[in-house]
Every structure is written in C-alpha cells, then in structure tokens.
Amino acid sequence: MGKKYTNTKTGLTLSPLILQTMEQIMNQTDVKVSFYLKKSEADAKGNCPVMARLIVGKYSETAFSVKLRVPQSLWLSGRACGKSAAARDINNRLDEIRAAAFSIYAEQSANREVVTAEEVKHQLLGMASEQETLLSYFRLFMRNFEKRVGINRTESSLNGYRNSYDHLVRFLQSQYKLSDIPFAALDRSFIEKFDLHLRTECHLAPGTIVNLTVRLKTIVGEAIADGIITAFPFVGYEPTHPQSEQKYLTTEELNRIMTTPLHSRTLYHVRDLFLFSCYTGIPYSDMCMLTNENLSLAEDGIWWIRSSRKKTGVDFEIPLMELPLHIIEKYRDVAPEGKLLPMYSNSSLNHYLKQIAVLCGIERKLVFHVARHTYATEITLSHGVPLETVSKMLGHSRIGTTQLYAKVTDNKIDTDTKALDKKIAERFSVVI
C-alpha cells in the first residue's frame, strides 16, 4: 500500500491511489489543475514562484500562487523533476493542492448547479485557519478608527468605512457564497469583480464606487504595513472617475440666488444660510457650532469669527463682510441655546437648495458644500486673495488641501488678461 500524504493545513489525508482516482473523476467533469513557474519573478538564485492554473468547464479559469519557490533547473512539465527529497516534497505539496481543489469542487457542485474556478480558489486559499481574513481585519480597523472619532477622525468618515464593509459582505455572499476571504486570495481580479458588482448589481454612480474602492484600498494598505500581505492587488486597477463638475457658483449665478424672489419664508431662510457660507467659507458642521462667543470686534472696527474646525480641530479666523453681518443681525436671538444661526439639518438644506436652484435657473447640482467652494474660488481667490490667506481662513492644516478649491474661472483669466493688456498699452508705444 502506498504512502499516505497529509496536509497539515487542510487536514486532508490522501493516498496516491485516492489522488489518482479523484483526478480521473474530476477530469471527466472538466476540472483541471496544472502548475507552472512564474519565471518573470525569479530571484537572484533562479528560484521562481510556482503558480496553479485551475480550469472549471470551458470558460471558467483562474490562477494563484501556491506559496512555493522552485529552481528552474528542477522543473519539468509542471512537476519537480528528479528523485531528490526536495523534488518529492514539492510534488507531494502540488498533489495535495490538486486534490484539495477537486474535493472543494465536488462539495460545492453537490449544492449548486454552477461552480466557478474563482469560488474554488477562494475556498482553497481560505482553508488555512491561521490566515488573516479581509473582513475580520476590516472590523478590527473600524474598531480602532471608532476610538479616534472626535479626536482626529469624524463620524462621517467612520460611516464611509462601514458602508464599504457592508458592500463587501454582500459582494462575497453573492459572488462567492463566502462569509469572508483570506488576504492571500485578494488579487486584481477580485478588485475588478467588486467594481463590476458595484456598477451593475448595485447601480452606483462612479463617484460612489471610487469612494468605496478607496476605502478598501486603505484597508489593504494597512494590511501591507502590518506585514500581513506583500502584494498590492490594486496594481493595474483604475476605477472610472466621474466627470469633474464645477463645484462653485459664478458671480452671475450667485447674483441670481441673491436677487430672485422666492415663494416661502423657509426658502429665504435656507438662502440666507447658504449665502452666509458663500461669504465666510464656513462649512455646515462648523456653522451649527457657532455662538456669540465666536464673534470678536477688532480695533479697526472689523468683526471677526474665530473658531476651530469640528472635522480637524484646526483654528480659523474670518473677517466678516457686510452680507454675513446682515444675516447674523437678521437672525439674532432666533437660534436656540445661544447659537448664532438657526440651522436646518444638512439633508433638509440640500432638499430646499434644489428648489432654489430651479427657481434661479441654475441647472447644476446645488448642495450646501458648494458655498464653501464658492467662497474659496469666486469670493477670495478670484479677487486676488493669496492662497496662504485663504488656507488659514478655511482652517486647512495643509495648503495642498486649499489648492483643491483653487479653481480659476475663465472670467477671471479674461479680466486679468485685459487688465494686463491695458497696463502694457499705457507704458509702451510700439510702431509695427
């Protein structure tokens, strides 16, 4: 009786006869497992990674690393050649992997009519219990992230990771019938399938897909930093980015919002809050926190708002123009609990802003955060306020963040060019 081989990771104990019988059975059902060297990744000693190619049926195929390195000189026709102990150990390991793949396929096909090569691969790679899995690591990341909320992280960012996690859970269940997956199974194919799932099954917009995959990318990056995996599965993957939209209002659009008659007191209230943000750059979350204590009068008679960002904790100081001062006076003592302004929920503001956009003939998407972009671009930068000054007023910790807002309008370019042309004409007289 031949020697039996036991896989310490899978627990499978298989004799050569059983291996042969299983292979014969699986060949009849068009399941094939072959091995090859990835010669492009040979090390200095000529050792190459051994790859497995798994084929199920005519159209389902996948490949994966078997975590072995073999010298090119010891390899022939998908096997280690020779009678050395090293060759026998390598071939025994390959036989175990092939048999495990056959066994998984047989188990899965007994329960489902269609079994893909990817499904077999992921279960095969997940057999080693000591392997770190994606979702378990993701949960740990979120628990640690949650501890930092309110310190240097926000609840909205945490909710973004939770959303990405939930989509991954549903994807693994629908695509692979798995509750988790080892990091070893993550490859570019997995990432692209996740992208396709979000696009076709969930019908999500390109921007949303980018946000979800970026958070998965962060998790993978953390795992690499922790030494859990070495290969980066996102190499070669490029998500479809949404067409960039102009996120600020032009002077003409801003004027329409300021002058167009509205049909209800609520819309006028929402307009005032939006304009306050347009002329201060203060975002929604920080506007909700403002009180009279944030107002201060300088020696030159200019009123300032001094506070710190809820999101980052960075201080900001903003001199108030006439319009925001008028709005503060208009709603003085109206807001509850000593707040500076009576605020709606962010979702309610965005709902009413859609109505205002229709009344004002503004066709692009109008949400409250557009006001902050408008302040940075149209109110300050387009009127010559230095980027460094704008960065401080916006409460940015890095000037690179401010540069994202620094959109120079065509009108500004045209105005500056005409002004420059006039100055040159006044100084020089050229006969041509």
Helices and strands as residue ranges (DSSP letters): E 5-6, E 13-14, H 16-28, E 31-37, G 39-41, E 47-56, E 60-71, G 72-74, E 75-76, E 79-80, H 85-111, H 117-125, H 134-147, H 155-176, G 183-185, H 188-196, I 197-201, H 206-225, H 251-259, H 265-278, H 284-287, G 292-294, E 295-297, E 303-308, E 315-319, H 322-330, G 336-338, H 346-360, H 370-374, I 375-380, G 381-383, H 387-394, H 399-403, H 410-427
